[in-house]
Amino acid sequence: MKFDTLQQGISFYENYARVSSFDTRLYSTKKRKFDGKISLKYCVCNKEGFRETPRLQSNCKKKRPITRMGCNARITLKLINDQDNYIIISFHEGHTHPLTTPNSAHHTKQSRNLTLAHKKYIMDNSRANIGATKSYRLMKEHVGGYQNMAASVTDFKNFHRDIRKHIRGKDAQMLIENFKRKQEMCSSFFFKCEVDDKQHLIRVFWADAIGRKNYASFGDVMSFDTTFSMNESCMVFAPFTSVDNSKSCITFAVAALYREDTESFMWLFEAFRDVMSACDPTCIITDQDPAMKIAIERVLDSSRTRHRLCMWHIMKKVPEKVGPTLAQNEDFMTEFCNVFGANTQSLKNLMSFGVQY
């Protein structure tokens, strides 16, 4: 059998392996010295040969399963001297191991191929913060089973890894471009950002039309929390939140900060006042951050805005401050909670949370 190119010959054997339910891999190659063209190419069964001895030693941290069984199934492709075609000069059909069963044939390498639909599905789920493994399970339900997937969960993970590697170092620019597109579509969308001398994003703030409308209706009391962190970017996630008339949590605006210093908080509160038409809240609730306290006093109108500390943060630190003995003392907890004039059981729950974590 003659092939126009070497890749055609390799593809022919891979298709044969897919139908016969076994995997292949490329083996050794021989090249002509005078022009460097491949003169011989061996395509073998993936279970050809045996593993090297060091990989089988017991001191290896990660033991790999034994997949090489000395199988002799292979073909040899040879270049015709006076032409650029390849022919099969040898073919060994027999295997020294059982072939893949029909029920697991979809796991073979030749049966797995990420299509454009797979890649788009992974990318769309990534935008919704859905990982590769969960995307694989969701798609399995859409296509009716693992046998119809034509890909493995490892293929999904590898492509998801490649996406993250591609956008690494570009994620900040992609975020700003996304904000610009939103601003073009909706004039009420507002964002503001700042970079350092190395053009690294250090501060970003944004608010949409719904958040601005909610602030106009329910912005008299507001909570500002910086206890959330973003994993890879090493930035602090800081939302401005409150509750509406049905006691549902609502978000006015969101920010991401690289540093939690007075300068960053002042920049953030000034941006917040700009987008909310310089209308300061009646009360703002935060944690016990000295830099935040200074920024609030300098930016917000002290005659209108009262700064209060979050009870959750206070009670969470009580077990650490008083020690485990007093924190587990029922009488002490009752007297301590009575000082605040609030629901005793609720405050006890907060303290027990602090003891546990």
SERO-4910 file (N, C-alpha, C, O; in steps of 0.05 Angstrom, whole numbers):
BEGIN
 pado doro    nc1    nc2    nc3   cac1   cac2   cac3    cc1    cc2    cc3    oc1    oc2    oc3
  Met    A     17    -24      0      0      0      0     18     25      0     37     27     15
  Lys    A     11     44    -17     27     68    -21     12     92     -9    -12     95    -12
  Phe    A     28    110      4     17    135     15     33    159      4     57    157      1
  Asp    A     19    181     -1     32    205    -12     50    218      9     71    229      1
  Thr    A     43    217     34     59    229     55     61    209     79     46    190     81
  Leu    A     81    215     96     85    198    119     61    200    138     52    180    150
  Gln    A     49    224    141     26    228    159      2    212    150    -13    202    167
  Gln    A     -1    208    124    -23    191    114    -20    162    123    -39    149    130
  Gly    A      5    153    122     10    125    131      5    122    161     -6    102    170
  Ile    A     13    142    177      9    141    206    -21    142    212    -31    128    229
  Ser    A    -36    160    198    -64    162    202    -79    136    195    -98    129    207
  Phe    A    -69    123    174    -81     98    166    -79     77    188    -98     63    194
  Tyr    A    -56     75    201    -52     55    223    -68     64    248    -79     47    262
  Glu    A    -70     90    253    -86     99    276   -116     93    272   -130     85    290
  Asn    A   -126     96    247   -154     89    242   -158     59    244   -179     50    254
  Tyr    A   -139     43    235   -141     14    239   -141      7    268   -156    -11    276
  Ala    A   -125     21    285   -124     15    313   -150     23    327   -160      9    345
  Arg    A   -162     45    318   -188     53    329   -210     32    324   -225     26    342
  Val    A   -210     22    300   -230      1    293   -225    -25    308   -243    -39    316
  Ser    A   -199    -31    312   -191    -56    325   -190    -53    356   -184    -73    369
  Ser    A   -195    -30    367   -196    -25    396   -169    -28    410   -167    -43    429
  Phe    A   -149    -14    400   -124    -12    415   -111     15    408   -118     28    388
  Asp    A    -92     24    425    -79     49    421    -52     45    408    -40     24    409
  Thr    A    -42     67    396    -16     66    382      1     88    393     -8    106    406
  Arg    A     27     86    386     45    108    391     68    106    371     73     85    359
  Leu    A     81    128    366    103    129    346    128    119    359    134    126    382
  Tyr    A    143    103    344    167     91    355    191    104    341    189    128    335
  Ser    A    212     90    337    237    101    327    235    110    298    217    101    284
  Thr    A    254    127    290    255    138    264    283    137    253    302    141    268
  Lys    A    286    131    227    312    132    214    311    152    191    291    153    176
  Lys    A    332    168    189    333    189    169    357    184    150    377    173    157
  Arg    A    353    194    125    375    192    106    396    214    112    389    237    119
  Lys    A    421    207    110    442    225    118    445    249     99    452    271    107
  Phe    A    441    244     73    448    265     53    426    287     52    432    309     44
  Asp    A    401    281     58    380    302     57    363    304     82    347    322     84
  Gly    A    366    286    101    352    287    127    323    278    126    309    281    145
  Lys    A    314    267    103    287    257    101    284    231    117    302    215    119
  Ile    A    260    227    127    254    203    142    252    179    123    235    179    105
  Ser    A    269    160    127    269    136    109    253    113    121    240     98    106
  Leu    A    253    110    147    237     89    161    223    101    185    234    117    200
  Lys    A    198     93    189    182    101    211    167     78    222    154     63    207
  Tyr    A    169     73    249    156     51    262    132     61    278    135     80    294
  Cys    A    108     50    273     84     55    289     78     30    304     74      9    291
  Val    A     76     31    330     73      7    346     48      9    364     36     30    367
  Cys    A     41    -13    376     20    -14    396     30      1    421     54     -1    427
  Asn    A     13     14    436     22     29    459     31     11    482     43     21    501
  Lys    A     27    -15    480     37    -33    500     62    -48    491     70    -68    502
  Glu    A     75    -37    471    101    -48    461    123    -43    482    124    -23    495
  Gly    A    141    -63    484    164    -60    502    157    -63    531    135    -72    538
  Phe    A    176    -55    548    172    -56    577    182    -30    589    200    -16    578
  Arg    A    171    -23    613    180      1    626    208     -2    636    218    -24    642
  Glu    A    222     22    638    249     22    649    248     15    679    228     21    693
  Thr    A    269      2    688    270     -8    716    267     15    737    253     10    757
  Pro    A    280     39    734    277     59    755    248     68    760    242     76    782
  Arg    A    231     67    740    204     76    743    188     56    760    166     62    770
  Leu    A    198     31    763    184     11    777    194      8    806    184     -9    821
  Gln    A    214     24    814    225     21    840    205     31    861    189     49    855
  Ser    A    206     20    885    187     27    906    191     54    918    173     65    931
  Asn    A    214     67    913    219     93    925    208    116    908    212    140    916
  Cys    A    194    110    886    182    131    870    158    143    885    143    128    897
  Lys    A    156    170    884    134    183    898    107    176    885     87    171    899
  Lys    A    106    175    859     81    169    845     85    144    828    100    145    807
  Lys    A     74    122    835     77     98    820     59     97    796     34    102    799
  Arg    A     70     92    774     54     91    749     46     62    744     61     44    749
  Pro    A     22     58    733     13     31    728     30     19    705     40     33    688
  Ile    A     32     -8    705     47    -22    684     30    -24    660     10    -38    660
  Thr    A     38    -10    639     22    -10    614     37    -23    591     25    -29    570
  Arg    A     63    -27    594     79    -41    573     79    -71    577     86    -80    599
  Met    A     72    -86    557     70   -115    560     85   -130    538     80   -153    533
  Gly    A    104   -116    525    120   -129    505    104   -137    480    111   -157    467
  Cys    A     84   -121    473     68   -127    449     84   -122    424    100   -103    423
  Asn    A     81   -139    404     96   -137    379     81   -126    355     91   -124    333
  Ala    A     56   -118    360     39   -107    338     51    -80    328     57    -62    344
  Arg    A     55    -78    302     68    -54    291     66    -54    260     60    -75    248
  Ile    A     72    -31    249     76    -29    220    102    -13    216    110      2    233
  Thr    A    115    -17    193    139     -3    186    134     11    159    127     -2    139
  Leu    A    138     38    159    134     54    135    162     61    124    179     69    138
  Lys    A    165     57     97    191     62     84    188     82     61    168     80     46
  Leu    A    207    100     59    207    119     38    217    107     12    238     93     12
  Ile    A    203    111    -10    212    101    -36    233    120    -46    229    144    -46
  Asn    A    256    109    -54    280    126    -60    275    145    -83    282    169    -80
  Asp    A    263    137   -104    259    155   -127    234    171   -126    228    186   -144
  Gln    A    219    169   -105    194    184   -102    192    194    -73    209    188    -56
  Asp    A    172    210    -68    167    220    -41    144    205    -27    132    216     -8
  Asn    A    138    182    -36    117    166    -25    128    146     -5    152    140     -4
  Tyr    A    110    136     12    116    116     32    100     91     27     77     92     18
  Ile    A    112     68     34     98     42     31    102     27     57    120     32     73
  Ile    A     84      8     62     86    -10     86    103    -34     78     95    -49     60
  Ile    A    125    -37     92    142    -60     85    139    -83    105    148   -105    100
  Ser    A    127    -77    128    123    -99    148     98    -92    164     92    -69    170
  Phe    A     83   -113    171     59   -110    187     57   -134    206     55   -157    196
  His    A     56   -129    232     52   -151    251     25   -146    265     21   -126    278
  Glu    A      7   -165    262    -20   -161    271    -25   -171    300    -41   -158    314
  Gly    A    -11   -191    309    -17   -204    334    -10   -187    358     10   -172    358
  His    A    -26   -189    379    -22   -175    405    -17   -195    427    -26   -218    425
  Thr    A     -2   -187    447      4   -204    470    -14   -197    494     -8   -205    516
  His    A    -35   -182    490    -53   -173    511    -81   -172    500    -85   -170    476
  Pro    A   -101   -172    518   -129   -170    509   -134   -142    498   -124   -122    508
  Leu    A   -150   -140    477   -157   -115    465   -179   -101    482   -192   -114    498
  Thr    A   -183    -76    477   -203    -61    492   -231    -71    485   -237    -76    462
  Thr    A   -248    -74    505   -275    -83    501   -292    -61    488   -285    -38    490
  Pro    A   -314    -68    475   -331    -48    462   -342    -27    482   -346     -4    474
  Asn    A   -347    -36    507   -358    -17    526   -338      4    535   -346     26    544
  Ser    A   -312     -1    532   -291     18    540   -275     28    517   -254     40    520
  Ala    A   -284     23    492   -269     31    469   -268     61    466   -249     72    453
  His    A   -287     75    478   -287    105    475   -264    117    492   -260    141    490
  His    A   -251    101    509   -228    112    524   -202    111    509   -182    123    519
  Thr    A   -200     98    487   -175     96    472   -168    123    461   -185    140    456
  Lys    A   -142    127    455   -132    153    446   -144    160    419   -150    183    414
  Gln    A   -147    140    401   -157    146    375   -187    154    375   -196    167    357
  Ser    A   -201    146    397   -229    153    398   -234    179    413   -257    189    413
  Arg    A   -213    191    424   -216    216    439   -205    239    422   -182    238    412
  Asn    A   -221    259    419   -213    283    403   -230    306    411   -255    306    408
  Leu    A   -218    327    422   -233    351    430   -242    366    405   -225    376    390
  Thr    A   -267    368    400   -278    382    377   -281    412    384   -277    420    407
  Leu    A   -289    428    364   -294    456    369   -317    460    389   -317    479    404
  Ala    A   -337    442    388   -359    444    406   -350    439    435   -359    453    453
  His    A   -332    420    439   -321    415    465   -307    439    476   -311    447    499
  Lys    A   -290    451    460   -274    474    468   -291    498    475   -286    512    494
  Lys    A   -311    503    458   -329    525    464   -345    521    489   -349    540    505
  Tyr    A   -353    496    494   -368    490    519   -350    494    543   -360    505    563
  Ile    A   -325    487    542   -307    491    565   -302    520    569   -302    529    592
  Met    A   -299    536    548   -294    564    550   -318    579    561   -315    596    578
  Asp    A   -342    571    552   -366    584    562   -370    578    592   -378    596    607
  Asn    A   -364    553    600   -367    546    628   -346    560    645   -351    567    669
  Ser    A   -322    565    634   -301    578    649   -310    607    655   -303    617    677
  Arg    A   -324    620    637   -334    647    643   -354    647    666   -357    667    680
  Ala    A   -368    624    670   -387    622    692   -374    609    717   -388    601    735
  Asn    A   -347    608    716   -332    597    739   -338    568    744   -339    559    767
  Ile    A   -342    553    723   -347    524    724   -321    510    715   -312    515    692
  Gly    A   -310    493    731   -285    479    725   -288    458    704   -310    452    694
  Ala    A   -265    446    697   -264    426    676   -279    400    683   -293    389    667
  Thr    A   -275    391    708   -288    366    716   -319    369    716   -333    351    707
  Lys    A   -329    391    727   -358    395    727   -368    399    699   -390    390    693
  Ser    A   -353    412    682   -361    415    654   -363    388    640   -382    384    624
  Tyr    A   -345    370    646   -345    343    634   -370    328    643   -383    315    627
  Arg    A   -378    330    668   -402    317    678   -427    328    667   -446    314    660
  Leu    A   -428    355    664   -451    368    652   -455    360    623   -477    355    614
  Met    A   -433    359    608   -435    352    580   -442    323    576   -456    315    557
  Lys    A   -434    306    595   -441    278    594   -472    275    595   -483    258    582
  Glu    A   -485    292    611   -514    291    613   -527    301    587   -548    291    579
  His    A   -514    320    574   -525    331    549   -524    310    526   -543    308    510
  Val    A   -502    295    525   -498    277    502   -509    249    507   -509    233    489
  Gly    A   -516    243    532   -529    218    538   -511    196    549   -518    173    549
  Gly    A   -487    203    558   -469    183    570   -440    187    563   -434    201    544
  Tyr    A   -422    174    578   -394    177    573   -386    165    546   -366    174    534
  Gln    A   -400    145    537   -393    133    511   -397    152    488   -386    147    466
  Asn    A   -412    173    491   -417    192    470   -400    217    472   -403    236    457
  Met    A   -382    218    492   -367    242    497   -345    247    477   -339    270    469
  Ala    A   -332    226    467   -309    228    449   -286    243    461   -269    255    446
  Ala    A   -285    244    487   -263    258    501   -263    248    530   -284    239    540
  Ser    A   -241    251    544   -239    244    572   -238    268    590   -234    291    580
  Val    A   -241    264    615   -239    286    634   -211    298    634   -208    322    639
  Thr    A   -191    282    629   -164    292    627   -161    311    603   -147    332    605
  Asp    A   -174    305    581   -173    323    558   -186    350    565   -176    371    557
  Phe    A   -208    349    580   -221    374    589   -202    390    607   -200    414    604
  Lys    A   -189    376    625   -171    390    644   -147    402    629   -139    425    636
  Asn    A   -136    388    610   -113    398    595   -121    423    579   -105    442    578
  Phe    A   -144    423    566   -152    446    551   -158    470    570   -152    493    563
  His    A   -171    464    592   -176    485    612   -150    497    622   -148    521    627
  Arg    A   -130    480    626   -103    489    634    -91    507    613    -79    527    619
  Asp    A    -94    499    588    -83    515    566    -96    542    564    -83    562    557
  Ile    A   -122    543    570   -136    569    569   -125    588    591   -119    611    586
  Arg    A   -122    577    615   -111    593    637    -82    602    631    -75    624    638
  Lys    A    -67    585    618    -39    592    612    -39    614    591    -22    631    591
  His    A    -58    613    572    -59    633    550    -66    661    561    -55    681    552
  Ile    A    -85    662    580    -94    688    590    -77    698    613    -81    721    622
  Arg    A    -59    682    623    -42    691    645    -25    714    636    -11    713    616
  Gly    A    -26    735    652    -12    760    645    -29    779    628    -22    802    624
  Lys    A    -52    769    617    -70    785    601    -97    789    614   -114    802    603
  Asp    A   -101    777    637   -128    777    649   -137    805    657   -160    811    654
  Ala    A   -118    822    666   -126    849    673   -135    865    649   -155    879    650
  Gln    A   -120    862    627   -128    876    602   -154    866    592   -171    882    582
  Met    A   -159    840    594   -184    829    585   -207    839    602   -229    844    592
  Leu    A   -203    843    628   -223    853    646   -230    882    638   -254    889    637
  Ile    A   -210    899    633   -215    926    626   -230    928    599   -248    944    596
  Glu    A   -222    912    580   -235    912    554   -264    903    557   -282    913    543
  Asn    A   -269    884    574   -297    875    579   -313    898    592   -337    902    584
  Phe    A   -301    913    610   -315    936    622   -321    957    601   -342    970    601
  Lys    A   -302    962    583   -307    982    561   -330    973    543   -346    990    535
  Arg    A   -332    948    537   -354    939    521   -381    942    535   -401    951    524
  Lys    A   -381    936    562   -405    940    577   -413    970    578   -437    976    577
  Gln    A   -393    987    580   -399   1016    581   -410   1026    554   -427   1044    554
  Glu    A   -401   1014    532   -412   1022    506   -441   1013    503   -457   1026    490
  Met    A   -447    989    515   -474    979    513   -493    993    532   -517    996    526
  Cys    A   -483   1002    555   -500   1014    576   -485   1038    587   -464   1035    600
  Ser    A   -495   1062    582   -482   1086    592   -482   1089    622   -466   1104    633
  Ser    A   -499   1074    636   -501   1075    665   -479   1058    678   -475   1060    702
  Phe    A   -466   1042    663   -444   1025    674   -420   1043    679   -412   1058    661
  Phe    A   -408   1041    702   -385   1058    710   -363   1040    719   -367   1021    734
  Phe    A   -339   1047    711   -315   1033    722   -292   1053    722   -291   1072    707
  Lys    A   -273   1047    740   -250   1063    743   -227   1045    752   -231   1027    769
  Cys    A   -203   1049    741   -181   1032    747   -155   1048    749   -154   1071    741
  Glu    A   -135   1036    761   -109   1049    764    -87   1029    763    -90   1007    774
  Val    A    -65   1036    750    -42   1018    748    -18   1031    761    -17   1055    765
  Asp    A      3   1014    767     27   1024    779     47   1032    757     40   1032    733
  Asp    A     72   1037    764     92   1045    744    100   1023    726    112   1028    705
  Lys    A     94    998    734    100    975    717     76    966    700     75    944    689
  Gln    A     55    983    700     30    977    685     16    953    695      2    939    680
  His    A     18    947    721      3    926    734    -22    938    747    -21    959    760
  Leu    A    -44    924    743    -69    934    755    -69    931    785    -65    909    796
  Ile    A    -73    953    799    -72    953    828    -99    960    841   -104    953    864
  Arg    A   -116    974    826   -143    981    836   -162    982    813   -157    992    791
  Val    A   -186    971    818   -207    972    799   -234    973    814   -238    960    834
  Phe    A   -252    990    803   -278    994    816   -299    994    794   -294   1006    773
  Trp    A   -322    982    799   -343    982    779   -371    980    792   -374    969    814
  Ala    A   -390    992    778   -418    991    787   -436    992    763   -431   1008    744
  Asp    A   -457    975    762   -475    975    740   -500    991    746   -503   1003    768
  Ala    A   -519    991    727   -543   1007    730   -560    997    753   -573   1013    767
  Ile    A   -562    971    756   -579    960    777   -568    967    805   -583    974    823
  Gly    A   -541    965    808   -529    972    834   -533   1002    841   -538   1009    864
  Arg    A   -531   1019    821   -535   1048    826   -564   1054    833   -570   1071    849
  Lys    A   -582   1040    820   -611   1044    826   -617   1033    854   -632   1046    869
  Asn    A   -606   1011    861   -610   1000    888   -599   1019    910   -611   1022    931
  Tyr    A   -576   1031    904   -565   1050    923   -583   1074    928   -586   1084    950
  Ala    A   -596   1083    906   -614   1106    909   -638   1099    926   -650   1117    939
  Ser    A   -645   1073    927   -669   1065    942   -662   1055    970   -677   1059    989
  Phe    A   -639   1041    973   -633   1027    998   -605   1034   1008   -593   1018   1023
  Gly    A   -594   1057   1000   -566   1063   1007   -562   1078   1032   -541   1089   1037
  Asp    A   -582   1079   1050   -579   1094   1075   -560   1079   1094   -545   1092   1109
  Val    A   -561   1053   1094   -542   1036   1110   -527   1017   1091   -540   1004   1075
  Met    A   -501   1017   1094   -485   1002   1075   -463    987   1090   -452    997   1109
  Ser    A   -456    963   1080   -434    948   1091   -412    946   1070   -416    942   1047
  Phe    A   -387    950   1080   -364    948   1063   -345    928   1075   -335    932   1097
  Asp    A   -340    906   1061   -326    883   1071   -302    876   1054   -305    874   1029
  Thr    A   -278    874   1066   -254    867   1051   -242    840   1060   -218    836   1058
  Thr    A   -259    823   1071   -249    797   1081   -246    776   1059   -237    754   1064
  Phe    A   -255    783   1034   -253    764   1012   -227    768    997   -218    791    994
  Ser    A   -215    747    988   -190    749    972   -193    733    946   -208    714    945
  Met    A   -179    743    926   -178    730    900   -153    713    898   -131    722    903
  Asn    A   -156    688    890   -135    668    892   -110    675    877    -88    679    889
  Glu    A   -112    678    850    -88    680    834    -77    709    832    -53    713    830
  Ser    A    -95    728    832    -86    756    828    -76    769    853    -65    791    852
  Cys    A    -79    756    877    -70    767    902    -82    794    908    -69    812    919
  Met    A   -107    798    900   -122    823    905   -145    818    924   -155    795    927
  Val    A   -153    839    938   -175    837    957   -201    844    943   -202    864    929
  Phe    A   -221    827    946   -247    832    934   -264    847    954   -269    837    976
  Ala    A   -274    871    947   -287    888    966   -314    897    955   -315    916    939
  Pro    A   -336    885    963   -363    893    954   -376    913    973   -371    912    997
  Phe    A   -392    930    962   -409    948    977   -437    936    977   -450    934    956
  Thr    A   -447    927    999   -472    912   1000   -491    924   1021   -483    940   1038
  Ser    A   -516    914   1020   -537    922   1039   -560    902   1036   -556    881   1023
  Val    A   -583    909   1047   -607    892   1045   -630    910   1035   -630    934   1041
  Asp    A   -648    898   1020   -671    913   1010   -695    911   1030   -691    900   1052
  Asn    A   -718    920   1021   -741    919   1039   -752    891   1045   -768    887   1063
  Ser    A   -743    871   1029   -750    844   1034   -728    828   1048   -729    803   1049
  Lys    A   -708    842   1058   -685    831   1072   -668    813   1055   -655    794   1065
  Ser    A   -668    818   1029   -650    804   1010   -625    820   1006   -625    844   1005
  Cys    A   -603    806   1004   -577    819   1001   -575    832    973   -581    819    953
  Ile    A   -566    856    972   -562    870    946   -534    882    945   -522    887    966
  Thr    A   -524    885    921   -497    896    918   -498    922    903   -511    924    882
  Phe    A   -485    942    914   -484    969    901   -461    971    881   -465    981    859
  Ala    A   -438    963    889   -414    965    873   -394    945    883   -397    933    904
  Val    A   -372    942    867   -352    922    874   -324    934    867   -322    950    848
  Ala    A   -304    926    882   -277    935    877   -258    913    882   -264    893    896
  Ala    A   -234    915    870   -212    897    875   -187    914    880   -180    931    864
  Leu    A   -174    909    903   -151    925    912   -127    907    916   -129    885    927
  Tyr    A   -104    917    908    -79    902    912    -68    908    940    -56    890    952
  Arg    A    -73    932    950    -63    939    977    -86    949    994   -104    963    983
  Glu    A    -86    943   1019   -106    953   1038    -94    976   1055    -91    973   1079
  Asp    A    -87    997   1041    -76   1020   1055    -95   1044   1052   -115   1043   1039
  Thr    A    -88   1066   1066   -105   1089   1067   -109   1101   1039   -131   1109   1032
  Glu    A    -87   1102   1023    -89   1113    996   -108   1098    979   -124   1110    964
  Ser    A   -107   1071    980   -125   1055    964   -155   1059    972   -172   1061    955
  Phe    A   -159   1060    998   -187   1063   1008   -197   1091   1001   -221   1094    994
  Met    A   -181   1111   1003   -189   1138    995   -196   1139    966   -217   1151    958
  Trp    A   -180   1127    949   -186   1126    920   -212   1112    915   -228   1120    898
  Leu    A   -217   1090    930   -241   1074    926   -266   1090    935   -286   1090    920
  Phe    A   -265   1103    958   -289   1117    968   -294   1142    951   -318   1149    947
  Glu    A   -274   1154    940   -278   1177    922   -291   1167    896   -309   1181    885
  Ala    A   -283   1144    886   -296   1133    862   -325   1126    868   -342   1129    851
  Phe    A   -330   1115    892   -357   1108    899   -375   1133    901   -398   1133    891
  Arg    A   -364   1155    912   -380   1180    913   -385   1191    886   -406   1203    881
  Asp    A   -366   1188    867   -369   1199    840   -392   1185    826   -409   1198    813
  Val    A   -394   1158    828   -414   1143    814   -441   1146    827   -462   1143    814
  Met    A   -442   1151    854   -467   1154    868   -475   1183    872   -490   1189    891
  Ser    A   -465   1200    856   -473   1229    856   -467   1242    883   -483   1259    892
  Ala    A   -445   1235    895   -436   1247    920   -456   1244    943   -457   1261    960
  Cys    A   -472   1224    941   -493   1219    962   -481   1199    982   -480   1175    976
  Asp    A   -473   1209   1005   -461   1191   1025   -482   1176   1041   -504   1186   1045
  Pro    A   -476   1151   1049   -496   1136   1065   -498   1148   1093   -481   1162   1103
  Thr    A   -521   1141   1106   -525   1149   1134   -507   1134   1153   -497   1144   1173
  Cys    A   -502   1108   1146   -486   1091   1163   -470   1072   1146   -481   1060   1127
  Ile    A   -445   1069   1152   -428   1049   1137   -416   1031   1158   -404   1040   1178
  Ile    A   -418   1005   1153   -409    984   1172   -384    970   1160   -386    961   1137
  Thr    A   -362    970   1174   -338    958   1165   -325    941   1187   -336    939   1209
  Asp    A   -302    929   1181   -287    915   1201   -268    935   1215   -268    958   1208
  Gln    A   -252    925   1233   -234    942   1249   -207    946   1234   -187    936   1242
  Asp    A   -208    962   1213   -184    968   1197   -177    997   1201   -192   1015   1193
  Pro    A   -154   1003   1213   -146   1031   1218   -144   1047   1192   -152   1070   1191
  Ala    A   -133   1036   1171   -131   1050   1145   -158   1057   1134   -162   1079   1123
  Met    A   -177   1039   1137   -204   1043   1127   -217   1065   1143   -232   1082   1132
  Lys    A   -213   1066   1169   -225   1086   1186   -215   1114   1178   -231   1133   1177
  Ile    A   -189   1117   1173   -178   1142   1165   -189   1151   1138   -196   1175   1135
  Ala    A   -192   1133   1119   -202   1140   1093   -231   1149   1094   -239   1167   1080
  Ile    A   -247   1136   1111   -275   1143   1114   -278   1171   1126   -294   1187   1117
  Glu    A   -261   1178   1146   -262   1204   1158   -254   1226   1139   -264   1248   1140
  Arg    A   -235   1220   1120   -226   1240   1102   -244   1244   1078   -245   1266   1067
  Val    A   -257   1223   1068   -272   1224   1043   -302   1229   1048   -314   1247   1036
  Leu    A   -314   1213   1066   -343   1215   1071   -349   1238   1089   -332   1246   1106
  Asp    A   -373   1249   1087   -382   1271   1103   -388   1261   1131   -408   1246   1135
  Ser    A   -372   1269   1151   -375   1259   1178   -401   1269   1191   -411   1256   1209
  Ser    A   -411   1292   1182   -436   1302   1194   -460   1286   1185   -482   1287   1197
  Arg    A   -457   1271   1163   -480   1255   1153   -475   1225   1158   -494   1211   1165
  Thr    A   -451   1216   1154   -445   1187   1155   -434   1179   1182   -415   1191   1192
  Arg    A   -445   1159   1194   -435   1147   1219   -421   1121   1212   -431   1104   1198
  His    A   -397   1118   1223   -381   1094   1218   -384   1075   1242   -378   1082   1265
  Arg    A   -393   1051   1236   -397   1031   1256   -382   1005   1249   -377   1000   1225
  Leu    A   -374    990   1270   -359    966   1265   -378    942   1264   -399    941   1277
  Cys    A   -370    922   1248   -386    899   1243   -386    880   1268   -364    873   1278
  Met    A   -409    873   1278   -411    856   1301   -399    828   1296   -387    815   1313
  Trp    A   -402    819   1271   -392    792   1265   -362    791   1268   -351    772   1279
  His    A   -348    812   1259   -319    813   1261   -310    815   1290   -290    803   1299
  Ile    A   -325    831   1306   -318    834   1334   -321    808   1349   -303    799   1363
  Met    A   -344    795   1346   -349    770   1360   -332    747   1351   -326    728   1366
  Lys    A   -323    748   1326   -306    727   1316   -278    728   1329   -265    707   1333
  Lys    A   -270    752   1337   -243    755   1350   -244    751   1380   -223    750   1393
  Val    A   -268    750   1392   -270    748   1421   -256    723   1432   -240    725   1450
  Pro    A   -261    699   1421   -247    675   1431   -217    677   1430   -203    667   1448
  Glu    A   -207    691   1409   -178    694   1407   -167    713   1428   -145    710   1439
  Lys    A   -183    734   1435   -174    754   1454   -176    745   1483   -158    750   1499
  Val    A   -198    731   1490   -202    723   1518   -192    696   1524   -189    689   1548
  Gly    A   -185    680   1504   -174    653   1509   -196    632   1508   -220    639   1511
  Pro    A   -189    607   1505   -208    586   1502   -224    580   1527   -247    571   1526
  Thr    A   -213    585   1550   -227    579   1575   -251    597   1579   -273    587   1583
  Leu    A   -248    623   1577   -270    641   1579   -290    639   1556   -314    643   1559
  Ala    A   -279    633   1532   -296    631   1509   -316    608   1511   -337    610   1499
  Gln    A   -309    588   1526   -327    565   1529   -343    566   1556   -357    547   1562
  Asn    A   -340    588   1570   -355    592   1595   -382    604   1590   -384    626   1579
  Glu    A   -403    589   1596   -430    598   1590   -438    624   1605   -450    641   1593
  Asp    A   -430    626   1630   -437    650   1646   -423    674   1634   -435    696   1632
  Phe    A   -398    671   1627   -384    694   1615   -396    702   1589   -399    726   1583
  Met    A   -403    683   1573   -415    689   1547   -441    704   1550   -447    723   1535
  Thr    A   -458    695   1569   -483    708   1574   -480    737   1583   -493    755   1572
  Glu    A   -462    742   1602   -457    769   1612   -444    786   1590   -451    810   1588
  Phe    A   -427    774   1575   -414    789   1553   -434    798   1532   -433    821   1523
  Cys    A   -452    780   1525   -472    786   1505   -492    807   1515   -502    823   1499
  Asn    A   -497    807   1541   -516    826   1552   -506    854   1550   -521    873   1550
  Val    A   -480    858   1549   -468    884   1547   -477    898   1521   -480    922   1520
  Phe    A   -481    882   1499   -488    894   1474   -518    898   1471   -527    912   1453
  Gly    A   -534    887   1490   -562    891   1489   -575    879   1465   -596    889   1455
  Ala    A   -563    858   1454   -574    845   1430   -583    817   1437   -582    809   1460
  Asn    A   -591    802   1417   -600    775   1421   -577    758   1430   -557    755   1417
  Thr    A   -580    746   1454   -558    731   1466   -551    707   1450   -527    700   1447
  Gln    A   -571    692   1440   -566    668   1426   -551    673   1400   -533    658   1392
  Ser    A   -558    695   1386   -544    701   1361   -515    708   1366   -498    699   1351
  Leu    A   -510    723   1387   -482    729   1393   -466    705   1402   -442    702   1396
  Lys    A   -480    687   1416   -466    662   1424   -459    645   1399   -438    633   1398
  Asn    A   -476    646   1379   -471    631   1355   -446    643   1341   -429    628   1330
  Leu    A   -444    669   1341   -421    682   1329   -395    674   1344   -375    668   1331
  Met    A   -397    673   1370   -373    666   1386   -366    636   1382   -342    630   1380
  Ser    A   -386    619   1380   -380    591   1375   -367    587   1348   -351    569   1344
  Phe    A   -376    604   1329   -362    603   1302   -333    610   1305   -316    597   1292
  Gly    A   -327    630   1321   -299    638   1325   -283    616   1339   -260    612   1332
  Val    A   -296    602   1358   -282    580   1372   -276    558   1353   -254    545   1354
  Gln    A   -295    552   1335   -291    529   1317   -270    535   1296   -255    517   1288
  Tyr    A   -269    560   1286   -251    566   1264   -228    583   1272   -211    590   1255
***
